[in-house]
């Protein structure tokens, strides 16, 4: 999925001054700023984890300006973060720190970007893809499971892929496809589960695997940061009979690499559009 720019009328076309983002021929080699948009949470651990991830991103590319923003519960908002860049006459790549494309990526963030464009029509923007799905996320999931004592592809372990859930059927279908593909890496089984809005719940999935005779059940936490859903999954799946629950993905090195990969993909698209 690729998101187009915004025209002066606020409809999709995503262009900026002279069609070139800051960091192209008009701005030096560092590239446009990376504005990360996280969900936000009342739980302070969530923002701390997002900041840890972006510290890892900055360490990999020190000359890149990386800015954090949140859709809710924590400052700054995307509109505030991008307004500061507009005042400094900098372009930006806006990346959702979200694991699937759903309401936030399809509605909330585009609405915020339309507001930014209304206020700052000359600000060069490009909206990138969410983090998932991507093979690097599978690698990060396996890293967290290994840290919890479950080696990758263990044929005696069935995995519950526990996601937050969404009312968007496409988001649930994405998690189901990820589970099917991940199953091929040698696990006894991999099944999708959702902490909200869809079924089965992670606890239901654990009980079903136990009833089907799975020798061992591990829960893979498909969450970027700690918070209500991650804590709920941890408590309820252990109570349901899971042998282990992995930590959230957090600042796994695979995620830092994926953030920069999404950024580079988006910049490449913008430069290709400018040349074309």
N, C-alpha and C positions, 0 to 999 in steps of 0.2 A: 504494500500500500504506500502510495506517495501522495502527500498533501500539496495542492497548488497554492500559490501566493494570493495576496489580496490586491485588487485594483483600487483606484481612488474611489470607485463607487461602492467598495466593500464586497464585491463578488469575487469568486475564486479566480486568481491568475498569478498571485504572489510575485510581484516585482518590486525593485527598489530603485534608488537613484542611479541612473544610467544602466540599470539592469545588472549591476555588479555589487556583490556584498562586500562589506568591509573585510579586507583580507584578500580580495582579488587584486586586480591591477590597480585599484583605487585605494588600497589600505594596508599593504604590507603582508608579510608571510604568515603572521600568527593566525589569521582567519577571523571570521566574525565571532562574536561572543557566543558561548553556549549557555543558553538559559534553560535550566532543568526545571520541570514542573512536576512536583511531587503531590501526592494526594493530600497530605496533611493529617494530623491527628491531635487529639487532646492529650495523648500519651507522650510525654517528653522524650521517651526512648526513640520514638519514630523519627523526629527531627534530628536527633543526635546520630541515628544510623544513616539517614540521608546525607548528613554532613560528612560522616566518615567515608561514605562512598565517593563523594565529590572531592574529598581530600586525595583519595587514591587516583581519581581522574586527573586532578591538577598535577600530581606527582609524575604522571606519565607524560604530560604535555605542559610543562611549566609556563610557556609563553601564551597559552590559551586562556582567555578570560572566561571563567566558569562562574555562573550566577545561579543561586538557588531561589526558587519561588514555590509557593504552596497554594493549592486550590482552596484550602479551608484550614482553620484552626491555628495557623502560624503565619507570620509575616516573612517576606513581603508577598503580595499577590503577584501573578504574572503581569497584570497591568502596571503595578508599581515598579516591578523590576525592569520591565521594558521601557517605562517612562524615563527611568534614570539613564538607560542606554541612549534613548532618543536625545536627551539633554546633552549627552557627550558625543552625539553624532556617530554612534556606533551601530552597525548592523548586528543581527542576531539570528542564530539557529535555535528554535524552540523545540525542546525534546521532552516528551512525556516520560517520566520515570514510572511507567505503568507497565504491567506484565501482559496485558491483553488490550485489544482495541474494544472499547465499550462506550458507555454514555459520556464519560469524562473526556475521552479522546475525540469523540464524534460531535459532542455538543458543548460541554463546558469550556474546553480550551479554545475551540474555534470562536465561541462567543466572546471570550476575553480578548482574543487576537483581533476580532472585528472592532472592539472598543479601542484597542491600542491604535489600530489603523485610523479610526475616526479622529483620535486625538493627535496622532503623529503620522500623517499620510506619507511623509518622505522617509520614514524609518524602513530600512531594508530588512525584511523578515523572511524566514523559511521555516515551515512547520515540519518536523521530522516524524518518523514512525515511533510507536511505543517500543519498549524493549523486546517484548515477546510477540510471537514465538520466535525462537532462535536456538540453534544447537548450543550456543554458549550458556544458555540458561539450563539446559540439561546437564552440561558439565558442572555448573554451579550447584545444581540440586544433588548431583552425585558427590561432589566435594562435601557438602553439608551432611549427607547421609554417612559418608566415610568417617567424618569427624565424630559422628554419633555412634560409630562402631559397626556400620553396615557397608561392606565393600561393594563397589559398583558391579552390577550384573550378577549378584548372588542368586543362583538358581533355586535356593531354598527360601528366598524372601519375596513375598508379595508386597508391592508398594501401593499405598494410597496417595495419589497426587492431589493434595488438598489446596484448593484455590479459594479466593474470597467469594467468588460467585457474582453473577450479574443478571439483571432482568433481560439483558440483550441475548437472544438465543445464539447469535454468532459467537459471542464470547465463550459461552458454555461449550459450543461445538469446537472451538479452538483448543480448549483444555482436553476435551475428549480425543481429538486428533493427536495431541501431544502425548497423551497416555498410550495410545495405540502404537505410536512410533517408538516410544521409550521402551515398551514391552520387548521389542526386538533385540534389545541389548543384553538379553540373557536372564532377566528377572523371572521368577516364578509367575508373576502376573503384575500388571500395572493398571489400576483403575482410577478414573477421575472422581473427584468429590468436591463439594461446594459448601462453604461455610454459611452462605446465604443465597436466597433467590432461586435455587435449583436443587435437584436431588441427584444422587444420594448425598446426605451429609457425610462428612468424614467418619463420624462414629458409626453410621449405618454401613459404610463401606468396609470398615474394620470388622464389624460383626459378620457381614456377608462373607468376607474372605476366610474368617475363622470357621464359619459354618461349612464352607466349601473345602476345608481341610488344608488350608495354606500352612506350611510348617512354621513360618515366621511372618509377621506383618510389621512393616515399617511405614511411617507416615512422613512424606516429603512435604515440607512446608513451603508452598509456592507463594510466599509473601516477601515483599521487599524489606519490610521493617516490622518490628514488634508492635503490638497494639491489641485491640479488642479481639479481632478475629483470630490472630495467631495464638493468643492466650487461650481462647475458647477451644480451638482445635487441639492444642496441647493437652488441656485438661480432659476434654470429652473423649478423645481417642485413646488415651492411656486408660481411662476408666472402662472403655469398651473392649480393651484387650490388646491394644497395640504393644509391640515389644519395644519400640523406640520411635521417637518423634524428632525429626531433624530441626536444627535452628533455622531461623529465617535466612534468606539469602544475604541480606545486608551488604557489606563492603567486600564480598567475594571478588577476587581478582578478575574472574570471568565477567562480572558485571561492569567493572571499571573498563575493561576492554570493549565490552558491548556498547557502553555509552559512547565511547569514542568512535566505534565503528558506525553507529547510527549518525553521529555528527558528520563523519567524513562522507557517508553516503548522501546526506542532505546537501552538503556543500558541493559535492560533485554534480548533483542534479542542478543546482542553481548556476554553477559555472557553465554547464552544458547549455542551459537555457539562455544564458547571456550570449554565448558564442553563436547559438542558433538564431 
